[in-house]
């Protein structure tokens, strides 16, 4: 293996967008508010991405805390590649972004994730997310999953067009709202 990591900022390339859609369980690259992201290559081939962005929670200092929003590699990587890649991204952030003191991330047990990779790289388990009623919207025909936040998204106090479309799908029975397990929160202190 001839691994190479590139640190980037700004918009994703078309190739990076397609990689995230294909290889991350959320099948999305949208709305990540990324501040820095990393691409892992084996020779010329993109085989992994780690995307760090503004923390979603309003209760966190957006200057000193980054959220690992997407982390995915192709399945055909050698053993320990994930922890090797993740640790290199953390070292880069520590070195180049001294204002960042903490990284948070979430493992989603609804997709079979329990945080194994975060435990392997010394993240601290913080417990379940604080959401009082975690729910998702699932489209009946395609099975596509949307967050409950998308169902109620507003801009300037008015529901967004996409929120209204989702609401209509729920109203007519073409989508359902389901209760789900809470995500598992992990944190990593950059020292």
N, C-alpha and C positions, 0 to 999 in steps of 0.2 A: 504494500500500500504506500502510495506517495501522497500523504495528506498535506493540505495547505489550508490555512484559515485566513479569510479576509474580513476585516472590520469595515462596516459601511454605515452611512447615514442617509437620510432622504428617502425618496420613493423606491419601491422595489422595481426591479426590472421585470419584464414580461416572463422571463424564465423563472425568476424567484417567486413571482405570484403563482405560476403554474405548479411549482414545486410544493409550495405550502398547501395549495388546494388539493393536490394529489396525496401528499404524505402526512398532513396533520388531520387528526380526527374531526376537527371543526369544519374542515373543507373550506376555510376562509382565510383571507389575508386582509380583510377590510377592517377599518377603524382601529388599528393597532396603536396609533399615535407613537410610533417607534422613535426612540432617540438614538439608538445604536442597534445594529444587528450584525450577525456574523454568518458567513457562508463557509461551509466545510466542503472542500473539493478533494477528490481522489484523482490526481492528474487534472484533466480538463472537466471532469464530471462533477456537478453539484450533487452532494450526497447528504447534506445536513444544513439546518438553519437554526439559529437561536436569535429570537427577537425580543429586545428589551425596550419597554416603553413606559410612559407615564402610568403610575399606579391608578387604578380605577377608583379606589376608595377616596372619598373627599376628606377623610380623617388622617391621611398621610401627607407628609411634606413632599411635594412633588419634586423638589430640588435634591433632597438627600435620599430618596427612595426610588428605586426602579423596580418595575414588575417584569419578570420573565413571562412574556405574553404567548410566545410560541416556541416550542422546542421539538424538533423532529429530525430524524435521520431515516435513510432508507433501511429496510430490514436486513439487507445483505452486508452490514458492516461487521468487522471483527468484534469479538468480545471486548468489553470495556471502552469501546469507542465513544459511547455517549458520555460517560463520566470524564474521559480524557478531554473531549471537546468542551463540555460544560466548564470544567476547571480552567481551561485556557481562556474562555470568554470572561470568567470572573477575574482572572489575573489581569486581563487587558483593561477591564473597567476600573479595577483598583488603581492601576498605573496611570491611566489617561483621564479619568473622571474623578478627581479627589473629592469633589463635593458629594459624591454618592457614598453613603455610609451603609446602606442596607439594600438587599435584594429580596423581594417577596415573589412567591409563585404559588400556584394551586394545582393539585392533582385531582382529577375528576373521576371518582369511583363509579360514576354512571357509565364510563367507558372502560372500566377495568383497571384504572390507574390508581395506584396507592402511594406513589411518591418514591418508589425504589431508587430511581436515579438521583433524587434529591438527597435521600438518606446516604447514598454512596458518595456524595460530594459534600457531606457534612452540613447540609441544611438542617435547621432546627424545626421540628414539628411544632406548630402553634395551635393545632386543634382544627375543628371544623370552621368553615366560613361563618360569618355572623348573620347571614341572610335568614330572616325569620320564616320565610316560606319559599324555598327554592322551587321554581317551576320553569318549564320549557313549553314551547309551542311546537307541535309536530304536525307537518303537513301529511294528510292521509295518503295522497297519491304517491308522492316521492319519498316520504319518510324523512325529508329534510328537517333539521332541528333548528329552531330559532330561540333566542333567549327571551325571557319574559320582558326584559328591558326593551327589546325591539317592539313588542306588542304595544307598549305604552310610550314610545319615544315621542318627544315633543321638541319643537323648535319655536322659540318665541311664544310659548304658551299654547301652541296649536299642534295637534297630532301630526306627525310627518306623513307623507303620502304612503311610505312603506308600512308604517304602523296601521294606517287605516285599511290598507289591503289585507294585512294579517288579521285585523279585527273582523273584517268582512268574512274572511275564510272561516274563522272560528264561529261567527254568527250563523253561517249557512251550513255548518257541519263538515266543511272540507279540511278543517284542522282542529286539533284538540289540545287543551292545556293539561299537562301532566305534572304532578308533584315528583320531584327527584331527590336523590340523596345530596346532602351538602358537600361542597368541594372541601378538600383538605388543604389547609394553608401551611406553607413552609417559608422560613426566612433564613437569610444568610447574611451575617455581619461581615462587612469588608474591613479588615484590620490593617 
